[in-house]
Amino acid sequence: MSRTATVTTGPEVPSRVELSTGMTVVFDQPQDGRDGDLEGPSSTEGVSAALASCTAVTLNVYASRKGWDLSGLEVSVETDYEGPNPTLFKVTVVYPEQLSEDQIERLERIATRCPVHRLLTEVTPIKVVTA
């Protein structure tokens, strides 16, 4: 199965792009440093957001199968940078208070199984072609 994410740029703001995957999301790549025009997240911030959302969805799906209530689950990703490149994605998960230590231990193992986590920690080939 293949899915396509298409980015369109414009001449007005070369750092701003629109990503379409069925809905449109704006990314704004900073021209200098980390400030940009604040019209959207940078591309690397988009990766952090994808990791946070994927982790939360993975945990929720697993917990749902077990009959566990994860209402109030919070997942955040802090990204360390060296220049423009991320050097570390730190995922912090705040679990609801009603979970037992055993449930949390199981969920911590599951958190590393989300597809974005695997994508970032394993080698995925990238092929650039001209159309």
Disulfide bonds with the S-S distance in Angstrom:
none
